[in-house]
Amino acid sequence: MIPLETENSFTDHFPQQTEEGAVLRQILEGTAQETGERFFAALVENLAKVLGTYGAWITIWHGERRLRAVAFWLGDRLVPDFEYDLAGTPCEPVFKDRRLVHVTDRVVELYPNDPELGPLGAVSYMGVPLLDLDGRILGHVAVLDRRPMPQQPRLLALFRIFAARAAAELQRLRAEQQLRAREERLRLLFDSVMDTVIEFDQELTITRANPAAQNTFRRGVEDMLGGNFGHCLSHDSRAKLVSFIGEIETQRDERRSLWIPGVLEAMPMNGGAFPAEATLCRFEIKRQAYYTVILRNVNDRLEAERQIRSLAAEADYLRDTLKRLGGFDQIVGESAALKEVLRDVNQVAATDTTVLILGETGTGKELIARAIHAASRRQDKPLITINCAAIPAALMESEFFGHEKGAFTGATQKREGCFTLADRGTIFLDEVGELSLDLQAKLLRVLQEGEFTPVGAAQLHKVNVRVIAATNRDLKQAISEGRFREDLFYRLNVFPLNLPALRERPDDIPLLASDFVGKFSRRVGTALEPLSPECTRRLIAYSWPGNIRELQNVIERAVITAQDGRLNLDRALPVGDVPPESASAIAVEPSLSQILKIQELTELERENILRALDASNWRVAGKNGAAALLGMNPSTLNSRIKALQITRPR
């Protein structure tokens, strides 16, 4: 508590004879060398001394209910960091009603909720808002005294002089702040422009350059300043620029700018000239002409156009390829095992049930997934395929759920994940058994709740996606080994589909092979004979560990290496394919019809070899040997003779 003192009346202390000119001189002399906070400190000190008050202060208004004084003079010193709540104080109507408030006496009784007035021994108060040119409140200036402060015109006039000076300084500070903000925005805009921007004077001396110019001319911006811009152009382009500067000087409108037709040849420091499109602008600062040229490397545009043409050509090629391969993805086969799978596909496709496709590699799991999607209600929505074994584990979560810009190193922009892209459609998770346990938990959440959180995001994303998963792994064994979540398995295994291996459907091998022969022969432009009984026998006899995918590859190789219009299985089939006598030893027991067919083909092959050997006088190799007559490799023929136990009669 500051003790109250016995003092003379305010009327006795107030300088009645002080002239306004002397007051103005005192204000100017006391604040002329100061700006900002130092200015306000000098102003409140002089205000208290001229008016003879105990305290004086100035605040800046931020639209808050708590005021902070930028300068507060009390008694004979400055009080730093003075803050107080606006509510219940005599300052409140100053801001609320935007008017001068003058309390001549008993201010504590009028404002009993102001906790500062009593301890300060305040008796009287006067405050006035400080307004900007547009009428916005900038802050306020106020004084208080320990004596009554009668209403006197001279007192009010002097107070308003100080208030006007304070308002002028606040207006200056605000304008300066706005100017700095605009300059900062302009600087950021200037620096962020991807095109090269060069500013120069009438002598072509560079006065400013943006960071893009550094990359364009391979010189630091500081090195470019003060240099001659003409040296950055070829001789002809320099002359062209000077001529357009002369042309822009003749323009009469305020907007002095023009497009330079053609291109300017820019000359980087270490060579590698390039053509650049250019725009020229003119402006004045203190009657001094300056110019700005904006350059864009035409090579970038030409390269972009080239890439567009290349991508368009590639798209045309892919469209043509798809036309040529029309029906390549059709499911071929008539075996009972395949028909059972197709019946299951027909039943489950119309639902939104999660499907787990099980089968060895190459059995056509993705083809079945596409068939399910094509027959579903979601067929007009996307089918998004993810090979879980082909994507690095560190990137899999981003691939699944997307990421926000800056979520991790290299995330330069926001990216949508596959689940977002598949919304209202179908997502096919191939090789789902390869997922990490951490990602399995997040996949389980999508299956259960239909929601996920992108990497680096804070909000959940809702999706409506049908999931089809596939694996060639034994998931139950993976569960027992702790490599796969049991709860996720049961979420995926709602409708399992077990695809038969190719060796389990031997009746389909000739059909598939004939289909592949027809498509690959059309692709390479070769006319080939239908599958011979020998080719059919060899294809059926092979065990096909790679299933349909391996059969496709073998037929493609056989078509490429075909001779005289006949498939070349000698080059195409893997070394050590199953010989005819061991055909019955393949993994799946053949049917009776297959056994009879194989025996018939074997006998036919034996007779053909005997006829060829008789015609060649049992000479295998050579120009007129049996191998040449049969169109076979001599070593292959020798192995067939041995396998069929053919001997020359005595």
C-alpha positions in Angstrom: 0.0 0.0 0.0 1.4 3.4 -1.0 0.7 5.9 1.8 -1.4 8.9 1.0 0.3 12.2 1.3 -1.0 15.6 2.2 -0.7 17.7 -0.9 -2.0 21.0 -2.3 -5.0 21.0 -4.6 -4.6 20.0 -8.3 -5.6 23.6 -9.2 -2.7 25.0 -7.3 -0.3 22.6 -8.8 -1.5 22.7 -12.5 0.5 25.2 -14.6 -2.2 27.6 -15.4 0.0 30.0 -17.3 1.8 27.3 -19.4 1.4 28.1 -23.0 0.5 25.4 -25.5 3.6 26.3 -27.6 5.8 25.7 -24.6 4.1 22.4 -24.0 4.6 21.4 -27.6 8.3 22.3 -27.4 8.6 20.2 -24.2 7.0 17.2 -26.0 9.2 17.6 -29.0 12.3 18.1 -27.1 11.6 15.2 -24.7 10.7 12.7 -27.5 12.5 13.9 -30.6 15.4 11.5 -30.4 13.3 8.5 -29.4 11.1 5.9 -31.2 9.0 2.9 -30.1 9.1 2.0 -26.4 11.7 4.7 -25.6 9.4 7.3 -27.2 6.5 6.3 -25.1 8.6 6.2 -21.9 9.6 9.8 -22.6 6.1 10.8 -23.5 4.4 9.6 -20.3 7.2 11.1 -18.2 6.7 14.5 -19.8 2.9 14.1 -19.7 3.0 13.6 -15.9 5.3 16.5 -15.4 3.3 18.9 -17.6 -0.1 18.0 -16.1 1.4 17.6 -12.7 -0.2 14.2 -12.2 1.1 11.3 -10.0 0.9 8.7 -12.9 0.6 8.5 -16.6 0.6 5.5 -19.0 0.0 4.3 -22.5 -1.3 0.9 -23.6 -1.6 -0.8 -27.0 -5.0 -2.5 -27.6 -4.9 -6.1 -28.9 -8.6 -6.8 -28.4 -8.0 -8.6 -25.1 -9.5 -8.1 -21.7 -6.1 -7.6 -20.1 -4.1 -4.5 -20.8 -0.3 -4.2 -20.8 1.2 -0.7 -20.6 4.0 0.0 -23.1 5.1 2.8 -20.7 3.9 3.6 -17.2 5.2 6.6 -15.2 4.4 6.6 -11.5 5.6 9.2 -9.0 9.2 9.7 -10.1 10.0 6.5 -12.0 9.0 4.2 -14.8 7.3 1.0 -13.7 8.2 -2.0 -16.0 5.8 -4.7 -17.2 2.7 -3.2 -15.7 -0.5 -5.2 -16.5 -4.0 -5.2 -15.3 -7.5 -6.5 -16.1 -9.7 -4.1 -18.0 -13.0 -5.1 -16.4 -14.2 -2.8 -13.6 -11.6 -0.1 -14.2 -12.2 3.5 -15.4 -10.3 2.4 -18.5 -13.1 0.1 -19.5 -15.5 2.8 -20.8 -12.7 4.4 -22.7 -12.4 1.3 -24.9 -16.0 0.2 -24.7 -17.6 3.6 -25.6 -14.5 5.0 -27.5 -14.6 8.3 -25.7 -12.7 10.4 -23.2 -13.4 9.5 -19.6 -12.7 12.2 -16.9 -13.3 11.3 -13.3 -12.6 14.5 -11.3 -12.8 13.0 -7.8 -13.6 9.9 -5.7 -12.6 7.5 -8.4 -12.2 4.6 -6.0 -15.8 4.9 -4.9 -17.0 5.0 -8.5 -14.8 2.0 -9.5 -14.6 -0.2 -6.3 -13.8 -3.4 -8.3 -10.5 -1.9 -9.6 -7.8 -3.4 -7.2 -5.1 -1.0 -8.2 -6.8 2.4 -7.5 -6.8 2.0 -3.7 -3.2 1.0 -3.2 -2.1 3.8 -5.6 -4.1 6.4 -3.6 -5.9 7.5 -6.7 -8.5 10.2 -6.4 -9.0 11.3 -10.0 -8.6 9.8 -13.5 -8.6 10.8 -17.1 -8.2 8.6 -20.2 -8.8 8.9 -23.9 -8.7 6.2 -26.7 -6.0 6.4 -29.4 -7.5 5.9 -32.8 -6.0 5.0 -36.2 -6.9 6.9 -39.3 -9.6 4.3 -40.1 -11.2 4.7 -36.6 -9.8 1.5 -35.2 -8.7 1.6 -31.6 -4.9 1.4 -31.3 -4.7 1.8 -27.5 -5.3 4.5 -24.9 -3.4 7.1 -22.8 -4.4 7.8 -19.2 -3.4 9.8 -16.1 -4.3 9.6 -12.5 -3.6 11.8 -9.5 -3.9 11.7 -5.7 -5.8 15.0 -5.8 -9.1 16.0 -7.5 -8.7 16.8 -11.2 -11.2 19.5 -12.0 -12.5 20.0 -15.5 -10.5 22.7 -17.2 -10.3 23.4 -20.9 -6.6 24.0 -20.7 -6.1 20.7 -19.0 -8.1 18.9 -21.6 -6.3 20.6 -24.5 -2.9 19.7 -23.1 -4.0 16.1 -22.6 -5.3 15.8 -26.1 -2.0 17.2 -27.5 -0.1 14.4 -25.7 -2.8 11.9 -26.9 -2.4 13.0 -30.5 1.3 12.6 -30.4 1.0 9.1 -28.9 -1.6 8.2 -31.5 0.7 9.4 -34.3 3.6 7.2 -33.0 1.3 4.2 -32.7 0.0 4.9 -36.3 3.6 5.0 -37.5 4.5 1.8 -35.7 1.5 0.1 -37.1 2.3 1.3 -40.6 5.9 0.2 -40.2 4.8 -3.2 -39.0 2.4 -3.6 -42.0 5.1 -2.5 -44.3 7.5 -5.1 -42.9 4.8 -7.8 -43.2 4.2 -6.8 -46.8 7.9 -6.7 -47.6 8.3 -10.1 -46.0 5.4 -11.6 -48.1 6.9 -10.1 -51.2 10.3 -11.5 -50.3 8.9 -14.9 -49.8 6.9 -14.7 -53.0 10.0 -13.5 -54.9 12.2 -16.2 -53.4 9.7 -19.0 -54.0 9.1 -18.3 -57.7 10.3 -21.2 -59.7 11.1 -19.1 -62.7 14.3 -17.0 -62.8 13.7 -13.4 -61.8 16.4 -10.8 -62.4 16.1 -7.0 -61.5 18.6 -4.6 -63.2 18.9 -0.8 -63.8 19.4 1.1 -67.0 23.0 0.1 -67.3 21.9 -3.6 -67.0 23.6 -3.8 -63.6 21.9 -6.5 -61.6 20.3 -5.2 -58.4 18.4 -8.2 -57.3 18.0 -11.9 -58.2 15.9 -14.7 -56.7 17.2 -18.1 -55.6 16.0 -19.7 -58.9 18.5 -17.5 -60.7 21.3 -19.2 -58.8 20.3 -22.6 -60.2 19.8 -21.2 -63.7 23.1 -19.5 -64.1 25.0 -21.7 -61.6 26.3 -18.7 -59.7 25.6 -17.5 -56.2 23.1 -14.6 -55.9 25.6 -12.5 -54.1 28.1 -13.1 -56.9 25.5 -11.9 -59.4 24.6 -8.7 -57.7 26.5 -5.8 -59.2 27.3 -7.8 -62.4 26.1 -7.0 -65.9 23.0 -9.0 -66.9 24.1 -8.7 -70.5 26.9 -11.1 -69.7 24.3 -13.7 -68.8 23.0 -13.7 -72.4 24.4 -14.5 -75.8 25.4 -11.5 -78.0 22.3 -11.6 -80.2 20.0 -12.1 -77.2 21.7 -9.1 -75.4 21.0 -6.9 -78.4 17.4 -8.2 -78.5 16.9 -7.4 -74.8 18.2 -3.8 -75.3 15.8 -3.3 -78.2 12.8 -4.3 -76.1 14.0 -2.1 -73.3 13.8 0.8 -75.8 10.3 -0.4 -76.8 9.0 -0.6 -73.3 10.2 3.0 -72.7 7.7 4.2 -75.3 4.7 2.7 -73.6 2.5 5.3 -72.0 0.2 3.2 -69.8 1.0 2.6 -66.2 1.5 -1.1 -66.8 4.8 -1.2 -68.6 5.4 -4.8 -69.4 5.7 -6.9 -72.5 6.3 -10.5 -73.7 9.5 -11.0 -75.6 8.6 -13.1 -78.6 10.8 -16.0 -79.5 13.4 -16.9 -76.9 16.5 -15.4 -75.2 19.6 -17.6 -75.2 20.8 -17.8 -71.5 24.5 -18.4 -70.8 25.2 -20.1 -67.5 28.6 -19.6 -66.0 30.0 -23.1 -66.8 28.5 -23.3 -70.3 25.4 -25.2 -71.4 23.4 -22.4 -73.0 19.7 -22.9 -73.2 16.7 -21.1 -74.7 14.4 -19.2 -72.3 11.1 -17.6 -72.7 11.1 -14.0 -71.2 8.8 -11.3 -69.9 10.1 -7.8 -69.4 8.7 -5.2 -66.9 9.6 -1.6 -66.1 9.2 0.4 -62.8 10.6 3.5 -61.2 12.0 4.3 -57.8 12.7 7.9 -57.1 12.6 8.6 -60.9 15.2 6.0 -61.5 14.1 3.3 -64.0 14.5 -0.4 -63.2 13.6 -3.5 -65.1 12.6 -7.0 -64.2 13.0 -9.9 -66.5 11.4 -13.3 -65.8 13.1 -16.3 -67.6 11.8 -19.8 -68.0 14.0 -22.6 -69.4 12.2 -23.8 -72.5 14.1 -27.0 -72.4 12.1 -27.9 -69.2 8.9 -27.4 -71.2 10.2 -29.3 -74.2 11.3 -32.1 -72.0 7.8 -32.2 -70.3 6.2 -32.2 -73.7 8.5 -35.0 -74.8 7.6 -37.0 -71.7 3.9 -36.4 -72.3 4.3 -37.6 -75.9 6.2 -40.6 -74.7 3.6 -41.4 -72.1 0.8 -41.0 -74.6 2.6 -43.3 -77.0 3.1 -45.8 -74.2 -0.6 -45.6 -73.3 -1.5 -46.2 -77.0 0.9 -49.2 -77.0 -0.6 -50.6 -73.9 -4.1 -50.2 -75.3 -3.1 -52.0 -78.5 -1.4 -54.7 -76.4 -4.6 -55.2 -74.4 -6.5 -55.5 -77.7 -4.1 -58.1 -79.0 -4.3 -59.9 -75.7 -8.0 -59.7 -75.5 -9.3 -62.6 -73.4 -5.8 -63.4 -72.0 -7.2 -63.2 -68.5 -10.1 -65.6 -69.2 -10.1 -68.7 -67.0 -9.5 -71.7 -69.2 -10.2 -75.3 -68.2 -12.9 -77.9 -67.9 -11.6 -80.0 -65.0 -13.9 -80.9 -62.1 -11.5 -79.2 -59.7 -11.7 -75.9 -61.6 -15.4 -76.0 -62.0 -15.9 -76.4 -58.3 -13.8 -73.3 -57.7 -15.8 -71.3 -60.3 -19.0 -72.4 -58.6 -17.7 -71.0 -55.3 -16.6 -67.7 -57.1 -20.1 -67.4 -58.5 -21.7 -67.7 -55.1 -19.4 -65.4 -53.1 -19.0 -62.7 -55.8 -22.5 -61.1 -55.3 -21.7 -60.6 -51.6 -19.3 -58.3 -49.8 -17.8 -61.2 -47.9 -14.0 -61.2 -47.3 -12.4 -64.0 -49.4 -9.1 -65.8 -48.7 -7.6 -67.5 -51.8 -5.2 -70.3 -51.0 -3.0 -72.1 -53.5 0.5 -72.7 -54.7 2.4 -70.0 -56.6 1.3 -69.6 -60.2 -2.2 -71.1 -59.8 -4.0 -67.9 -60.8 -5.0 -66.4 -57.4 -5.0 -62.8 -58.8 -7.1 -64.0 -61.8 -9.7 -65.5 -59.4 -9.7 -62.2 -57.4 -10.4 -60.2 -60.6 -13.2 -62.6 -61.5 -14.8 -62.1 -58.0 -14.5 -58.3 -58.4 -15.9 -58.4 -62.0 -18.9 -60.3 -60.9 -19.6 -58.2 -57.8 -21.7 -55.1 -57.2 -18.5 -53.1 -57.0 -17.4 -53.9 -60.6 -17.7 -50.3 -61.7 -15.4 -49.2 -58.8 -11.6 -49.8 -58.7 -9.8 -53.0 -57.9 -6.5 -52.1 -56.2 -3.9 -54.8 -56.0 -1.0 -54.9 -53.5 1.8 -57.5 -53.6 2.6 -57.6 -49.9 5.9 -59.4 -50.6 7.2 -56.8 -53.1 7.1 -53.7 -51.0 9.7 -52.9 -48.3 8.3 -53.3 -44.8 9.2 -49.7 -43.9 7.0 -48.4 -46.8 4.1 -50.8 -46.4 2.1 -48.7 -44.0 2.4 -45.7 -46.2 1.4 -47.9 -49.2 -1.6 -49.2 -47.4 -2.9 -46.0 -45.7 -1.1 -43.0 -47.3 0.8 -40.3 -45.5 0.8 -36.6 -44.8 3.4 -34.2 -46.1 6.4 -34.2 -43.9 5.4 -37.4 -42.1 8.8 -38.9 -42.6 12.0 -38.1 -44.5 11.2 -38.0 -48.2 7.5 -37.3 -47.7 7.5 -34.1 -49.7 3.8 -34.2 -50.4 0.6 -35.8 -49.2 -0.1 -39.2 -50.7 -3.3 -41.3 -50.7 -2.9 -44.9 -49.7 -4.3 -48.0 -51.5 -7.3 -48.3 -49.1 -8.3 -44.7 -49.9 -8.0 -45.4 -53.6 -10.1 -48.6 -53.2 -12.9 -46.9 -51.3 -16.3 -48.4 -52.4 -14.3 -50.9 -54.5 -12.1 -53.9 -53.8 -8.6 -54.3 -52.6 -6.6 -57.5 -53.3 -3.8 -58.3 -50.8 -1.6 -60.8 -52.6 0.9 -62.7 -50.4 -0.8 -61.4 -47.3 1.2 -63.9 -45.2 4.3 -61.7 -45.7 2.8 -58.8 -43.6 4.6 -57.7 -40.4 2.8 -58.2 -37.1 2.5 -54.5 -36.6 0.8 -54.0 -40.0 -1.4 -57.0 -39.4 -2.9 -55.3 -36.3 -3.6 -52.2 -38.4 -5.2 -54.3 -41.2 -7.3 -56.0 -38.6 -8.7 -52.6 -37.5 -9.6 -51.8 -41.1 -11.5 -55.1 -41.4 -13.2 -54.6 -38.1 -14.0 -50.9 -38.0 -13.6 -49.8 -41.6 -11.2 -47.0 -40.5 -7.5 -46.2 -40.4 -5.1 -43.3 -39.7 -2.6 -42.2 -42.5 1.0 -41.9 -41.4 1.6 -38.5 -39.8 -2.1 -37.7 -39.6 -4.3 -37.1 -36.6 -7.7 -37.8 -37.9 -9.3 -41.2 -38.7 -10.3 -42.0 -42.3 -13.4 -44.1 -43.0 -13.5 -46.4 -46.0 -15.9 -49.0 -47.4 -13.6 -51.6 -49.0 -14.1 -55.3 -49.8 -10.9 -57.3 -49.0 -9.8 -60.3 -51.0 -6.5 -61.8 -49.7 -4.3 -64.5 -51.1 -1.3 -66.5 -50.0 0.7 -69.6 -50.8 1.8 -69.9 -47.2 0.4 -72.2 -44.5 -1.2 -69.5 -42.3 -2.1 -72.0 -39.6 1.6 -73.0 -39.3 2.5 -69.3 -39.3 0.1 -68.7 -36.4 1.6 -71.5 -34.4 5.1 -70.0 -35.0 3.9 -66.6 -33.9 4.3 -65.0 -37.4 0.6 -64.4 -38.1 -2.2 -63.1 -35.9 -4.9 -65.7 -35.3 -7.6 -63.1 -35.1 -6.6 -61.6 -38.4 -6.7 -65.1 -40.0 -10.3 -65.6 -38.9 -11.2 -62.2 -40.2 -9.7 -63.1 -43.6 -10.8 -66.7 -43.7 -14.6 -66.0 -43.9 -14.8 -67.6 -47.3 -11.8 -69.7 -48.2 -11.1 -70.7 -51.8 -8.5 -73.4 -52.4 -7.1 -73.3 -56.0 -6.0 -76.7 -57.3 -2.4 -77.0 -58.6 -2.0 -77.6 -62.3 -0.9 -81.2 -61.7 -4.2 -81.8 -60.1 -6.1 -80.8 -63.2 -4.1 -82.5 -66.0 -7.1 -82.5 -68.4 -6.8 -78.7 -68.5 -3.1 -78.6 -69.5 -3.7 -79.2 -73.3 -6.5 -76.6 -73.2 -4.3 -74.0 -71.5 -1.3 -74.8 -73.6 -3.3 -74.5 -76.9 -4.7 -71.2 -75.7 -1.3 -69.8 -74.9 0.1 -71.1 -78.2 -2.6 -69.2 -80.1 -2.1 -65.9 -78.2 1.7 -65.9 -78.3 1.9 -67.0 -81.9 -0.4 -64.1 -82.9 1.8 -61.7 -80.8 5.0 -62.7 -82.5 3.4 -63.1 -85.9 4.2 -66.8 -86.4 1.9 -69.4 -87.7 2.3 -72.7 -85.7 0.8 -76.1 -86.0 -1.6 -77.3 -83.3 -0.1 -79.2 -80.4 1.2 -82.5 -81.5 0.5 -85.7 -79.5 4.2 -85.7 -78.5 3.9 -82.2 -77.1 0.7 -83.0 -75.3 2.3 -86.1 -73.8 5.3 -84.2 -72.6 3.3 -81.3 -71.1 1.0 -83.6 -69.2 3.9 -85.7 -67.9 5.7 -82.7 -66.4 4.9 -81.9 -62.8 4.6 -78.1 -63.2 5.9 -76.8 -59.8 5.3 -73.3 -61.1 1.8 -74.2 -62.2 0.0 -72.1 -64.8 2.5 -69.3 -64.7 5.3 -71.8 -65.5 3.2 -73.3 -68.3 2.7 -69.9 -69.8 6.4 -69.1 -69.7 7.3 -72.5 -71.2 4.8 -72.1 -74.1 6.1 -68.5 -74.7 9.7 -69.9 -75.0 8.5 -72.7 -77.2 6.8 -70.3 -79.6 9.8 -68.0 -79.7 12.2 -70.9 -80.5 9.7 -72.7 -82.8 11.2 -74.3 -85.9 9.4 -75.1 -89.2 6.1 -74.1 -87.6 6.3 -76.5 -84.7 6.8 -75.8 -81.0 10.3 -76.3 -79.7 9.7 -77.9 -76.3 13.3 -79.2 -76.2 14.4 -75.6 -75.6 11.4 -74.6 -73.5 10.8 -77.4 -71.0 13.2 -77.5 -68.0 16.0 -80.1 -68.2 14.9 -83.4 -66.7 11.2 -83.2 -67.5 9.3 -86.4 -66.6 9.8 -89.2 -69.1 6.8 -91.1 -70.4 7.5 -94.2 -68.4 7.3 -92.2 -65.2 4.2 -90.4 -66.1 2.2 -92.6 -63.7 4.5 -91.4 -60.9 3.4 -87.8 -60.9 1.9 -86.4 -57.7 -1.7 -86.9 -58.7 -2.9 -90.3 -59.9 -4.1 -90.0 -63.5 -7.6 -91.1 -64.6 -8.1 -94.3 -66.7 -8.8 -92.2 -69.9 -5.5 -90.3 -69.3 -3.6 -93.6 -68.9 -5.0 -95.0 -72.1 -4.3 -91.7 -73.9 -0.7 -91.7 -72.7 -0.2 -95.4 -73.7 -1.6 -94.6 -77.1 0.7 -91.6 -77.6 3.7 -93.6 -76.4 3.0 -96.4 -78.9 2.5 -93.8 -81.7 5.8 -92.1 -80.8 7.6 -95.5 -80.8 6.3 -96.4 -84.3 7.3 -93.0 -85.7 10.8 -93.3 -84.3 11.1 -96.9 -85.7 10.0 -95.7 -89.2 12.5 -92.8 -89.1 15.3 -95.1 -88.0 14.5 -97.6 -90.8 14.5 -94.8 -93.4 17.8 -93.5 -92.2 19.4 -97.0 -91.9 19.4 -96.5 -88.1 21.6 -93.4 -88.3 20.5 -90.9 -85.7 22.5 -87.8 -86.4 23.6 -86.1 -89.6 21.8 -84.5 -92.6 19.7 -87.5 -93.4 19.6 -89.0 -89.9 16.4 -90.0 -88.0 16.6 -86.9 -85.8 16.5 -84.6 -88.9 13.5 -86.6 -90.3 11.7 -86.2 -87.0 12.7 -82.6 -86.4 14.3 -83.5 -83.1 17.7 -82.8 -81.5 19.9 -86.0 -81.9 20.6 -86.1 -78.1 16.9 -85.9 -77.4 16.2 -88.7 -79.9 18.8 -90.9 -78.3 17.2 -90.4 -74.9 13.8 -91.2 -76.3 15.2 -94.4 -78.0 16.7 -95.4 -74.6 13.5 -94.5 -72.7 11.3 -96.5 -75.2 13.7 -99.4 -75.1 14.0 -99.4 -78.9 16.7 -101.7 -80.2 17.9 -102.4 -83.8 16.8 -105.8 -85.0 19.5 -108.3 -86.0 
